[in-house]
Amino acid sequence: MKNQVQLEKLEGWLAIKPDDLASIRRLVTLLDLSGPPGKPLGAFGTAQAKIGASLPVDWQSLYLNTGKNAAAYVQWLSILKSARIGQAVPIGQVFSGQVMTINGQPTYCGEKLKFFKETSVIPGLCYDCYKVQILPENLEAMFQTYFLLLALDLPGDNARKCMIELRDGIKFPYKAYIYCESLPEAKTCLAAFQQNLAEAGITGVHSTISHGCSEYGMEYPEFKYTEGEDQSALTPTAEWQEVEQTYFDRLKLPPPQTQSNTKPRISLRDVFAFRTWAKYAQLIGDDTCGTYQAAKGPALPPAFVKRVKAQAALRHQEMTELATRS
């Protein structure tokens, strides 16, 4: 009931103020977290319901075909246009699988990374965080990776993420991750992903194992995963543990809003993310974005466009470099 009231208020407000980006973000996030769609309360809810209804049976595997997912993307943008949604918020990353935990504890990655930036201390929980890092060469491969990860059957239903890179100093424009709680689990997930990639006949996607957040390895190279080693060469000190405990003891972090990020449908938030990816691809000179630009989507804020343009030449160079890897 509380969600319904919030949805109704946001829909009503955006009918008056359609360019309120903060309210748009809150609304698409709330719709994404909502259960099975009930009666739509406004333009955004109606658009999400229509997007969900547009999905064919076995859409996750069907959309591994770039022609199929590009055509679906054009259809979804048409739904937004018919709903008169002319403004989108930039959403760079989408999640699936279980909400990530390590040793049964929620990871609160955003808070952990903020703590690291303030203190240069790597949180203790992050030492057990290993990831399958996936690097698609271009936008087409990114969409294929996204739909492959949705359909990937993992024993732990591991948390998964696809994203565009906006952070300065961190390489490669398109990325995806499978989050794991140990190195052996990461090796198992890597093998499963590579097997499914080969079976689907998808090319232009590179994958390996990484350790923790990229920022950690930039400041402490010995923290990075090195093939053949069973653990990090960097170990936390007693001083680091004390700093971390003092910092997090004063925070009251809310419980996760959901246990799983996997949904039985494509949400409006997902389509906003796809729109963001397509615009990003256009700005960095990714030639595979052409099919996804066949229909005009809602506008993205000038600040986002400016930020991507500032990185565009470097991202294009990184994309070219990745394509030359064997």
C-alpha positions as CSV (number, residue, x, y, z in Angstrom):
1,M,0.0,0.0,0.0
2,K,2.8,2.4,0.9
3,N,4.5,1.8,-2.5
4,Q,1.2,2.4,-4.3
5,V,0.7,5.8,-2.6
6,Q,4.3,6.8,-3.4
7,L,3.8,5.7,-7.0
8,E,0.6,7.6,-7.3
9,K,2.2,10.8,-5.9
10,L,5.2,10.6,-8.2
11,E,3.1,9.9,-11.3
12,G,0.9,12.9,-10.5
13,W,3.8,15.1,-9.8
14,L,5.6,14.1,-13.1
15,A,2.5,14.8,-15.1
16,I,3.0,18.4,-14.0
17,K,6.8,18.5,-13.8
18,P,8.0,16.0,-16.5
19,D,11.6,17.2,-16.3
20,D,12.1,16.6,-12.6
21,L,15.0,14.2,-12.9
22,A,15.2,13.3,-9.2
23,S,11.5,12.3,-9.2
24,I,11.9,10.3,-12.4
25,R,14.8,8.3,-10.8
26,R,12.7,7.6,-7.7
27,L,9.7,6.5,-9.7
28,V,11.6,4.1,-12.1
29,T,13.4,2.7,-9.1
30,L,10.2,2.1,-7.2
31,L,8.6,0.6,-10.2
32,D,11.6,-1.7,-10.6
33,L,11.2,-2.9,-7.0
34,S,7.4,-3.4,-7.3
35,G,6.0,-6.9,-7.6
36,P,3.7,-8.1,-10.4
37,P,2.2,-5.1,-12.1
38,G,-1.3,-4.1,-10.9
39,K,-3.4,-1.3,-12.4
40,P,-1.0,1.3,-13.8
41,L,-1.3,4.6,-12.0
42,G,0.1,6.9,-14.7
43,A,2.3,7.2,-17.8
44,F,5.4,5.5,-16.3
45,G,3.5,2.6,-14.9
46,T,1.6,2.2,-18.1
47,A,4.8,2.1,-20.1
48,Q,6.4,-0.5,-17.8
49,A,3.3,-2.7,-18.1
50,K,3.4,-2.4,-21.9
51,I,7.1,-3.2,-22.0
52,G,6.5,-6.3,-19.9
53,A,3.6,-7.4,-22.1
54,S,5.8,-7.1,-25.2
55,L,8.1,-9.9,-24.1
56,P,7.8,-13.2,-26.0
57,V,8.2,-16.6,-24.4
58,D,11.9,-17.4,-23.6
59,W,12.8,-13.8,-24.3
60,Q,16.1,-14.1,-22.4
61,S,17.5,-16.6,-24.9
62,L,15.7,-15.1,-27.9
63,Y,17.4,-11.8,-27.3
64,L,20.9,-13.3,-27.5
65,N,20.3,-12.6,-31.2
66,T,21.4,-8.9,-31.7
67,G,18.8,-8.4,-34.4
68,K,16.0,-9.6,-32.1
69,N,17.2,-7.5,-29.1
70,A,17.7,-4.4,-31.2
71,A,14.2,-4.7,-32.7
72,A,12.8,-5.1,-29.2
73,Y,14.7,-2.0,-28.0
74,V,13.2,0.0,-30.8
75,Q,9.8,-1.2,-29.8
76,W,10.4,-0.2,-26.1
77,L,11.4,3.3,-27.2
78,S,8.2,3.5,-29.2
79,I,6.3,2.6,-26.0
80,L,8.0,5.5,-24.2
81,K,7.2,7.9,-27.0
82,S,3.5,6.9,-27.0
83,A,3.5,7.5,-23.2
84,R,5.1,10.9,-23.8
85,I,8.1,10.1,-21.7
86,G,10.6,12.5,-23.2
87,Q,13.2,12.7,-20.5
88,A,15.3,9.9,-19.1
89,V,17.8,9.7,-16.2
90,P,21.1,8.1,-17.0
91,I,21.3,4.6,-15.5
92,G,24.6,3.0,-16.1
93,Q,24.2,-0.4,-14.5
94,V,21.7,-3.1,-14.2
95,F,21.7,-6.1,-11.7
96,S,20.4,-9.6,-11.7
97,G,20.7,-12.6,-9.4
98,Q,20.7,-12.6,-5.6
99,V,21.6,-9.5,-3.7
100,M,25.3,-9.9,-2.9
101,T,26.4,-11.2,0.4
102,I,29.7,-12.4,1.7
103,N,29.7,-14.9,4.6
104,G,26.0,-14.2,5.0
105,Q,26.6,-10.4,5.4
106,P,25.2,-7.8,3.0
107,T,28.2,-6.1,1.3
108,Y,27.0,-2.5,1.1
109,C,29.4,-1.9,-1.7
110,G,28.7,1.8,-2.1
111,E,29.4,2.5,1.6
112,K,32.5,0.3,1.5
113,L,33.9,2.1,-1.5
114,K,33.1,5.5,0.1
115,F,35.0,4.4,3.2
116,F,38.0,3.3,1.1
117,K,38.1,6.7,-0.7
118,E,38.1,8.5,2.7
119,T,40.6,6.3,4.5
120,S,42.6,4.2,1.8
121,V,41.7,1.2,4.0
122,I,40.3,-1.9,2.2
123,P,37.4,-3.3,4.2
124,G,38.0,-6.7,5.6
125,L,34.9,-8.3,3.9
126,C,36.3,-7.3,0.5
127,Y,39.2,-9.7,0.8
128,D,36.8,-12.6,0.1
129,C,35.2,-10.8,-2.8
130,Y,36.2,-12.3,-6.2
131,K,34.5,-11.5,-9.5
132,V,34.3,-12.9,-12.9
133,Q,35.1,-9.7,-14.9
134,I,33.6,-9.7,-18.4
135,L,34.6,-7.2,-21.0
136,P,32.4,-6.9,-24.1
137,E,34.1,-5.3,-27.0
138,N,31.1,-3.2,-28.1
139,L,27.4,-2.4,-27.5
140,E,26.2,-5.4,-29.4
141,A,28.3,-7.8,-27.3
142,M,27.2,-5.9,-24.2
143,F,23.5,-6.6,-24.9
144,Q,24.3,-10.3,-25.7
145,T,26.3,-10.5,-22.4
146,Y,23.3,-9.0,-20.5
147,F,20.8,-11.5,-21.8
148,L,23.3,-14.4,-21.4
149,L,23.8,-13.5,-17.7
150,L,20.0,-13.4,-17.2
151,A,19.7,-16.9,-18.5
152,L,22.9,-18.3,-16.8
153,D,22.1,-21.0,-14.3
154,L,24.5,-20.8,-11.3
155,P,24.1,-22.9,-8.2
156,G,24.3,-19.8,-6.0
157,D,22.3,-17.6,-8.3
158,N,25.2,-15.2,-7.9
159,A,24.8,-11.5,-8.1
160,R,25.5,-10.2,-11.6
161,K,25.9,-6.7,-13.1
162,C,26.3,-5.1,-16.5
163,M,27.5,-1.5,-16.7
164,I,29.2,1.2,-18.7
165,E,32.4,2.7,-17.3
166,L,32.3,6.3,-16.3
167,R,35.0,6.4,-13.7
168,D,38.2,8.3,-14.6
169,G,41.3,6.2,-14.8
170,I,39.6,2.8,-15.0
171,K,39.9,1.1,-18.3
172,F,37.4,-0.3,-20.9
173,P,33.9,1.1,-21.6
174,Y,31.6,-2.0,-21.3
175,K,31.8,-4.3,-18.4
176,A,29.9,-7.1,-16.6
177,Y,30.5,-9.0,-13.4
178,I,29.5,-12.2,-11.6
179,Y,30.2,-11.7,-7.9
180,C,31.6,-14.6,-5.8
181,E,32.6,-15.2,-2.2
182,S,35.8,-17.1,-2.9
183,L,38.4,-17.8,-5.6
184,P,37.2,-21.4,-6.1
185,E,33.6,-20.1,-6.7
186,A,34.9,-17.5,-9.1
187,K,36.7,-20.2,-11.1
188,T,33.5,-22.3,-11.3
189,C,31.4,-19.3,-12.4
190,L,34.0,-18.3,-15.0
191,A,34.0,-21.8,-16.5
192,A,30.2,-21.8,-16.6
193,F,30.0,-18.4,-18.3
194,Q,32.6,-19.3,-20.9
195,Q,30.9,-22.6,-21.7
196,N,27.5,-20.8,-22.2
197,L,29.2,-18.1,-24.2
198,A,30.7,-20.7,-26.6
199,E,27.4,-22.7,-26.8
200,A,25.6,-19.5,-27.8
201,G,28.2,-18.7,-30.4
202,I,28.9,-15.2,-29.0
203,T,32.2,-13.6,-29.9
204,G,33.8,-10.3,-28.9
205,V,33.5,-11.0,-25.1
206,H,36.6,-11.4,-22.9
207,S,36.5,-12.8,-19.3
208,T,38.8,-13.3,-16.4
209,I,38.9,-13.2,-12.6
210,S,39.4,-10.1,-10.6
211,H,39.6,-9.3,-6.9
212,G,37.6,-6.7,-5.1
213,C,36.9,-3.2,-6.5
214,S,39.2,-1.8,-9.2
215,E,40.0,1.2,-7.0
216,Y,41.7,-1.2,-4.5
217,G,44.1,-2.6,-7.0
218,M,44.9,0.8,-8.4
219,E,46.2,2.0,-5.0
220,Y,47.5,-1.4,-3.8
221,P,48.7,-3.5,-6.8
222,E,49.5,-6.5,-4.5
223,F,45.7,-6.8,-3.8
224,K,45.0,-7.7,-7.4
225,Y,44.3,-11.3,-8.3
226,T,47.3,-13.0,-9.9
227,E,46.6,-16.3,-11.7
228,G,48.2,-19.2,-9.8
229,E,48.0,-17.6,-6.4
230,D,45.4,-18.7,-3.9
231,Q,45.1,-15.5,-1.9
232,S,46.0,-11.8,-2.0
233,A,49.5,-10.8,-1.2
234,L,48.1,-7.9,0.8
235,T,46.7,-8.7,4.3
236,P,44.8,-6.3,6.5
237,T,46.5,-4.9,9.5
238,A,45.2,-4.6,13.1
239,E,45.2,-0.8,12.5
240,W,43.0,-1.2,9.4
241,Q,40.5,-3.4,11.3
242,E,40.3,-0.8,14.1
243,V,39.7,2.1,11.6
244,E,37.0,0.1,9.8
245,Q,35.2,-0.9,13.0
246,T,35.2,2.7,14.3
247,Y,33.8,4.0,11.0
248,F,31.0,1.5,10.5
249,D,30.0,1.3,14.2
250,R,28.6,4.8,13.8
251,L,26.5,4.0,10.7
252,K,23.1,2.5,10.7
253,L,22.8,0.8,7.4
254,P,19.3,-0.2,6.3
255,P,18.6,-3.9,5.3
256,P,18.6,-4.6,1.6
257,Q,15.3,-3.7,-0.1
258,T,15.1,-7.0,-1.8
259,Q,16.7,-10.4,-1.8
260,S,17.0,-10.8,-5.5
261,N,17.5,-8.4,-8.4
262,T,16.2,-10.9,-11.0
263,K,12.8,-10.0,-12.4
264,P,10.4,-12.0,-14.6
265,R,10.2,-9.1,-17.0
266,I,12.1,-6.1,-18.4
267,S,11.4,-3.0,-16.3
268,L,11.2,0.7,-17.3
269,R,14.5,1.2,-15.3
270,D,16.1,-1.5,-17.5
271,V,15.0,0.4,-20.7
272,F,16.4,3.6,-19.3
273,A,19.7,1.8,-18.8
274,F,19.6,0.4,-22.3
275,R,18.9,4.0,-23.6
276,T,21.9,5.2,-21.5
277,W,24.2,2.5,-23.0
278,A,23.1,3.3,-26.5
279,K,23.7,7.0,-26.1
280,Y,27.1,6.2,-24.5
281,A,28.0,4.0,-27.5
282,Q,27.1,6.8,-29.9
283,L,29.2,9.3,-28.0
284,I,32.3,7.2,-27.9
285,G,32.1,6.2,-31.6
286,D,31.0,2.6,-31.3
287,D,29.8,1.7,-34.8
288,T,27.6,-1.1,-33.5
289,C,25.2,1.4,-31.9
290,G,23.6,2.2,-35.3
291,T,20.8,-0.4,-35.1
292,Y,19.9,0.8,-31.6
293,Q,19.7,4.4,-32.7
294,A,17.0,3.5,-35.3
295,A,14.4,5.2,-33.0
296,K,14.8,8.4,-31.1
297,G,14.7,7.8,-27.4
298,P,14.0,10.1,-24.5
299,A,16.6,12.8,-23.9
300,L,19.4,12.4,-21.4
301,P,20.7,15.3,-19.2
302,P,23.4,17.5,-20.8
303,A,25.7,16.8,-17.8
304,F,25.8,13.1,-18.7
305,V,26.5,13.8,-22.4
306,K,29.3,16.3,-21.4
307,R,30.9,13.7,-19.1
308,V,30.9,11.0,-21.7
309,K,32.2,13.3,-24.4
310,A,35.1,14.3,-22.2
311,Q,36.1,10.6,-22.0
312,A,35.1,9.6,-25.6
313,A,38.4,9.6,-27.3
314,L,40.0,7.5,-24.6
315,R,37.0,5.1,-24.4
316,H,37.2,4.6,-28.2
317,Q,40.9,3.8,-27.9
318,E,40.2,1.3,-25.2
319,M,37.5,-0.3,-27.2
320,T,39.9,-0.7,-30.1
321,E,42.6,-2.1,-27.9
322,L,40.3,-4.7,-26.4
323,A,39.2,-5.8,-29.9
324,T,42.8,-6.7,-30.8
325,R,43.2,-9.1,-27.8
326,S,43.4,-12.8,-28.8
